[in-house]
Amino acid sequence: MKEEFYIERVVRIIAGSFVLTSLLLAHFHSPYWLWFTGFVGLNLLQSGFTQFCPMFNLLAKLGVPRFPRNCCDK
């Protein structure tokens, strides 16, 4: 079975990757990278309340499908 990538899933993958990468950078390079982790978390929190996510808009412009292919079939 081939996995489909749609905007909600891609945004979660990118956010998780940013958090893990910034934690690794904070551990091995500089603790100031934790500010980036906080920024990602704050952006996720505000997008949950406001339904506005810059990454969502960027991915939509890049042509990532909004929903899985057969999600709305009846």
Secondary structure, DSSP 8 states (H G I E B T S, - for coil): ------HHHHHHHHHHHHHHHHHHHHHHT-GGGHHHHHHHHHHHHHHHHH---HHHHHHHHTT--SS-TTTT--
